[in-house]
Amino acid sequence: MRRLGLERELIDAGVYERTAGRFRGAGIVLPTFAQLADPATIPSAIAERLEGVDPDAPDPLNLFRVHWFNAADRRGRADVPVHVVLPPELTGVPCRIVVALGDRFPMIGSHKVIAAYGCLAPRIVTGGFDPTAQRAVWPSTGNYCRGGVAISRIMGCRGVAVLPAGMSRERFAWLERWVADPADVIRTPGTESNVKEIYDRCAELDRDPDTVIFNQFSEFGNHLAHYALTGRAVERVVESMQAGEPGLRLRAFVSATGSAGTIGAGDYLKERHGSLTVAVEALECPTLLRNGFGEHNIQGIGDKHVPLIHNVMATDLVVAVSDRATDHLEVMFSTPAGRDYLARRRGVPEAVIAALPSLGFSSLCNIVAAIKVAKYEGYGPDDVIATVATDGAEMYGTEIERILERDFGGGFDAVAAGETFGRFVLGAGTDDLLELTRPERDRIFNLGYYTWVEQQGVSIEEFEARRRPEFWSGIRTYLADWDRRIEAFNARVGGSGA
C-alpha cells in the first residue's frame, strides 16, 4: 500500500542519501510524531533555538511547532492546548462544548499542517520522495495545500497546490506569497464540493514521473498523525477540565469529515474514553446522510465522496449543518453588532467573545453540530463534547463581505444578530442527524467503492480490509516505526538536536 502512504521499509537508498544530503546542507531536522504529540519531549537545544524563530517564516525549526501546544502568541509552548469552553449562554445547551483552536499552528494558522507533515515525513525517511528532483502536489480545498506548500518550501522542493477556483481570496493570496512560481497554484472548476475535479487534475499531473501526489483523502499518514497528535491534544484539554471538575466526562468528539484526517482523533478518544465519534457534513451536500450531492460554502470540508482514510465502521452519528448557519454565524461573530449582542443580550463572557476570531466556517460547522448532538443525546452540565477549530476568521474576510452584501444589505445590526442567534443557535434541532446502525455504516462504507475502486484504482482487497477493526489497530504500529526511521534519518543528517 505504498501509494497510500503505508510504507515503513527503505524504498530507494539513493533517494534517501540525496535527501539526507539536502537536509544536512539546509540544517533540517525532523520531529518525531511522539515529540509532536508531547512537545515537552522536544530536545531543549531545539526548544531554545525555536524561541527566536518567527512562527510564520519558512524556517526548518517551525516543523517543531506542528503541534497543538503552541501558546496564544504562537511562539511559546503551552502546557495545555489553547482552547475555548463555550458556555450555555452561547450554545443554548447545558453541557460543555470545548473547542481546540487551530489558528495557533505555524505558517498557515491551521491544524491542516499536521496532515501535510503526516503525509510527507514518512516518505522522506523511507526514500519514497526526492526533494532534490521531484515536485510535491497537494490536492485540497484550501488549508492542506497551504500546509503542503509551506513544508515543501522548508525542504527546498517544489510544492504545487491544487484547489477549487471558488475558494476564499485569502487562501489564494497566501499561496501566491509562498509558491516559487505562480503556475504552482492550480485552480480547478467549482467550489468546496468539487473534489472529483481535483482528482482529475491530479491524474493529469501524475503522468509526470517527477511528480508525487500527496492525496490527503487516501494517505493514511493523515489519519495516523491526527490519531496521535489531535487525539492526545483533545484528551489533554479534557484532562485539564477534569482536574478542576472531576465529575466531567467526555461524551463525544465532533468533526467535519473533510479529508477524514481530523476525525481519526475520534478513534483515539473512543478507545480511551468511550466517547462517540460524530461525522459532520454540509446539509447542501448530504453525502453520508442521504447519498446526496450539491454545493455549499463551508470551506474546509470537501465532500461528494467518502475518503479512503475515514474509519466509517467506528463512526456513531452523522450530522448535517447548513452553510446558511455557518455563513450567518461567521458574520455575527465577526461584526461589532454581533459581538455586542452576545455580550449585552446573551451574557457571553468577554473571554469567550475574544476567542471568536479563531473560528472559521468549518469551525462553526463543528460547533453547530455539537449543539445538535447535545440536544439529541440530552447531555447535561457534567458532559463534555469536544471539537476543533480548523482555522480562524482571518481566511474569510472577503467571504464575510460577500455574505453581508448578499444577505444583510451590506449591514448587520442588533435585530439581525438576534434573528441569527435565534435561528441557528437556539433553533438548532435534532433534524438532519442520523445514529448509525451497522446497516447504515455498511451503506456509507460501500459508497466509497465508486471513488476508490472504480475511479482511483484501489484494489477491492485493500478497500475491504478497512471494514475490519483489526486494520485500523494494525496500522497504528506505523507511528512507532516512522519515529524510529525519523531518528535514524536525523542521525544520518547529523542534526538530532540533542
N, C-alpha and C positions, 0 to 999 in steps of 0.2 A: 504493500500500500504506500509505496514511496511517494507517488504523486499526490497523496492525501496527507503528506507531512508526517507519516509514521515510519520513521527510519531511525535506527539507533546505531547501526554499524557504519564503518567508514565506506563511503561510496566511491570517492576519487581522491587518491593520495596526492596527485599533482595539484588538484584544485585546493586541497587542504593546505598544502605547503605555500602555494601562492597567496592564499588568503591570510595565512599566518604572517607572511612577509609584509603584506599590505598593512595589517593591523599593527605589527611591530613598528613600522615606519611612522604610522599615524598616532601611536600611543593609545590604541583602543583596547580596553579590557571589557569583557562581557560579564554582567552579573548573572549569578545562578538564579533559578526560579525560587529556590529556598530563600535566598537573600532578599528577593523582591517580595516574597510573602511575609518575611520578617526582617525589615530593613535594619533592625538593631544588630543583625549579624554581619552587616556590610563592614569590611575592614576599616579600622579607624583612619588609616592613612588616606583612603579614598574619601571617607566622610569629611575629613578636614579639608581636603582639596576642593570638595564639592561646595563648600560654604561660599567660595568666591566666584562660582560659576553662575552666569545668567541662565535662569530656567528656560528661556526662550531662544537660547543660542544653539547652533548645531555643534555642540561640544560633546565629545565622546563620554565625558563624565555624566552627562544627563541621562545616559542609559541606566544609571544607578538611581534615578528618580522615577523610573517606570513602575511606580507602586502607589498604593492608596494612602501612604502615611506622610505625604508632603504637608507641611504646615500651611496655614492660611496665606502666608506670603510667598508660598511655592519655593522657598529657598531652604528653610529649616525642615526638621523632621518632627512630626507629632507622635505622641505615644499612642493615640487613638486616631483612626482616620477621621478627617474633618467631615462632619455630618450635621444635619438639622433634624430635630424631632418635631414633627408637625402636630400641633395641639388640636383639640376638638374645635376650638374657635375657628380654625382654618379649614378643617376637614369635615366637620359635622358628624363625626363618629367618635365614640368614647375610647377606642383603642389607640395605641401609639403607632404612628406611621413614621419610620425613620428612613432618611434619605442620605446615602453616602454621596458626597459631592465630587464629581469627576473633573471639574474645571481647575483642580489643583495639579493636574498632571503636567509634565514639562512639554514645551514646544507647541503642542496643539490644544492644550486646555481641555482635553477629553480623555476618558479612560480607554478609548479605542487604540491608544498607543500600546496597551497591553497586548491586544490581538496581533498587531504588527510585529512586535518583538517575539511573541509566542510562535508566530509562523516562520520568521526569518532565522532566529538564533539556532534552532535545531539544524537547519540546512547549512548554516555556516560551519558548525562544529562537526558535521559529518561529511564535509566536502561535497555537499549537494548543490551549492550555489557559489559561483565565482564572481566576487565583486570587482575583480580586475578586468573582466571580459563580458559579463552578462548584465542585462538590464532587468530590474525587478518591476513587474507590473502589478498594480494594486487596484483590483476592481472593487468598487464601493459606491455607497450613496453619500459619501462625504468625509466622515471623520476617520475611517480606517485608511483611506488612501492618503490622507494628510499624515497620519502616523507612519505609514509606509514610506512616504516621500522623505519625512524627517529623518528616519533611521537610515534610509538609503544614503542621504546626504552625509550623515555622520560617517558612514562606512566608505564614502568616496565612490559609490557606484551610482549608476543612472536609475532613478526611480520614476516610474510612469504612473500617473493617476488616470483611472477610467471611471467616470461618474456621469449621471444624467445631467443634461444641459439645464434642466429646470431647478436645480438645487440653488440654495441661497447664494447671493452675490458674495457674501463674506467668505464662503468656502473657496470660491474661485480666486478671490483677492489674496487669500493666504497662500494658495498653491502657486500663484503667479510669482510670489516673492521667494518661494523655496525651490522651485524646479530649476534645473540648469538650462532648459530650453522650453519656450512656450509650447512647442509641439508635444511636450511630455504631459500636457494636460489634455486628455481626450474626452470630448463631450459626446455622450450617446443620446439618442432620442428619448424624450419623456421626462418623468419626474421620479418621485420616490418608489413607485410601484414597478418601474420598468427595469427589473433585474435581468430578464431574458435578453434584452438588448445589450446589456453589459457583457453577458456571457458570449453573445455572438461576436462582439468586437474583440474580446479576448481570444476567441478561437482564431480570428484572423491574425492577431499579433503572435499567437503561439506557433505559427508556421515558421517563424524566425528561430533557428536553433540557439541563438544567443539571448533568447527571451525566456524568463521563468515567470509563470503566472502564480501569484500567491492569492488563491481564491479563498477568502475568509469563510465562505459558506461551506467549504468542504475540507479545509485544512484543520486537522484535529488539534494542532498546536493552539489554535484559537480557543477551543473548548477547554483544553488542559490548563492553559495559562489562567483563564478565568476561574476554573475549578480551584486552582491552588491560591491565586492571588486575591480575586474578588471574594471567593468563598471565605477565606480566612479574614479578610478585611471586614466583611459584614459581621462575621462571628465576633470579632474584636469589639466592634461597635456595640453589639448586643450585650456582650460581657460587661462592657463599661456601664451600660444602663442597669444591668442586674446587680452590679456592685453596690449601687445606691438603693435599688429596689429588688431584693432577692426573689420576690414573687413573680417578676416578669417572665414571660415565656415567648420565645419566637414561634409564631404560628405559620407564617407564610413568607416566601420570597417571591416578589413580583418583578417580572422583566419583560419588556417588549422583545419579541423574538429576534428581529433584525437578522443578523448572521447566525444567531443562536450561540454566540460565544458567551455573552454575559450570563445567560440562563444556565450555563454549566455550573455557576456558583450554587444554583439550587440543588444540584446533586450533592455537593459538599455539605450544605446545610441540612438537607433531608437525612443524610447518613448520621449526622452528629446531633441533630435537634428534633428530628421527626417532623420538620416543617413541610408545608405544602409548597409545591412549585407551580407558579402561575405564569402562563404564557399570555402575552398581550399583543394585539394587533389592531389595525385601523378598521373601524366599522365600515368604512367606504371600500375596503378590500378584505372581506372576511374569509380568508383562505382556510385557516384552521377551523374556524367556527362553522362555515357553511359551504366549503369547497368553492368559495366565491372569488371574485376578481374586481378590479376597479382601480381608481386613482385617488390619492389623498395627499395631505401636506404635513403629515407627522414625520418630518425629516429625521432620518436616522434609523428607520425600521423597514428596510427593503422587504418585499413580500411577493405574492403570487406564486410562491413555491415553499417547500419545506426544506430548510437547509439540511445537508447531509450530517452535520455535526449536532443536530438537535436530538437529544435523548427523549424522544416522544413518549416512550413507554414509561418514563418516570415523571411525566407531566400530569398534574392533577386537575387543573382548571384552565380554560381558555376564556379570556375576556376581550371584548371589542370596545374601543373608545373612538368616538367621532373626532375627526380633525376640526370640527367646529368648536368642540370643547377646548382642544389644545390651542387653536388659533386665538380664541377669545380670552382664555386664561393667560396666555402669554402677553396679550395687550394689557390685561388688567394688572398683572404683576409688574409690568414694565413702565406704567404711567403713574404720575403723581396722584391723579384722581383715584386710581385703583388701589394704590397702597394706602392712601388716606382713608378710603372706605374700610379697608381691612383693619386699620388701626383704630379708627374712631367708632365705627358701627359694629365691628365684629370683635374688637378687643384682642386682636392678634398681637402677641408680644413684639416689641421692636427688634429683638434679636432675630426672630423668625423672618420678619419683613426684610431685614438687612441681607438675608440669605437668598431672597427671591431671584436676584440677578443670576444666580448659579443654576437656574432651572430653564433648560431649553425645551423645545417641543416634545421630544421623546421623554424627557424627564417628567413633564406634566402628564403625558400619557400614562406613565407608570403610576403616578400619584392618583389620578382619577380611577385607574383600575384597582389600586389598593383600597380606595374608598368603597368601590363596588363590592370587592371581596369582603371587606369588613362588615358590610351590611348583609351580605349573603350568608356569611358564617356566624353572624351575631357576636362578633368579638367585643370584649369589654375592656375595662381600664388596665387589666393585668396582661393583656395580649399585645404582641408586637408584630407588625408587618414591616418587613424590610424591603427596600428597593434602592435603586441608584439613579443619579442624575448624570446621564452620559456627557452632557456639555452644558454650557450656560447660554444666557440670552445674547451674549456677545456675537454669536454666529448668526443672529437673526434680525439685526436692526432693520434692514431693508424689507424683510418679510413683515415685521411689525408695522412699518409704514404702509405697506400694501394692504394689510388687513384693516388698518384704521380707515383707510380711504374707501375700501370696498364695503365694509360693514357698519362703520360708525360716522360716515360723512367727514372723515378727517379729524374728528374729535372724540374724546372719551371722557364722560362726566360721571358724577355720583350715581345718577339714575342708571346709566349703562353698567356701572360697576355692580350695583345691586341686582340688576337683571342677570348679569353674567354669573355672579356668585349663586344666585338662587337657582338658575337653570343647570349649571354644570357642576356645582359642588353639592349644595343641598339637594338638588334634583337628581343627582347621580343614583340610579337604581340598580336593581339586580337583573335587569334585562341584558340581552346580548352577553350572557355568561353561560358557560357550559361546564358542568362537572363531568370529567372524563371517566367513563366506564372502560372496561377492556375493549369492547367493540368500537368505541369512539377512538381510543388510542390506535387501534389497528387501522381504522379508516384514515386517520391523519398520517400515520406511518406510510400507508400504501400510496398516499398522494405523492410522496417523494419519488416513487418509481419513475414517473413520467419525466421528471427533470434529470435524475441521476443515472438511470439505466438507459433510457431511450435517447436522451439528448447528450449526456456528458460522459458516457462510456464506462461508468462504474459497473463492475460485474455484479450479477444477481447474487453471487455468494457474498461479496463484500457488502452489498446493500442489506441482505437479510441478516447478516451477522449482528447488525446493530439492534435487532429486535430483542436480543438476549441481554440480561443484566451483566452476564459474565464478560461481554465485550467491553462494556464501559469500565468495569472494575479492572479488567485486564490492561487497558491502555494507560491506566494511571501509573504503571511501573515505568513508563517512558520518562516521566518527570525526573526520577532519580537517575536514570541512565543519561538523560540530557545534561543534568547537572555535573555528573562525573566527566562527561565529554567537554563541557564548558571549562571545568577546572584544568583538564589536561590541555585544552587548547590555549588557555591563558598562560599555562606554564611554558608551552611551546613559543608563544608570543614573547614571553619574558616579562609579563606585567600582571602578576597575580594581585597586586595592590596591597599585599600584606605588609 
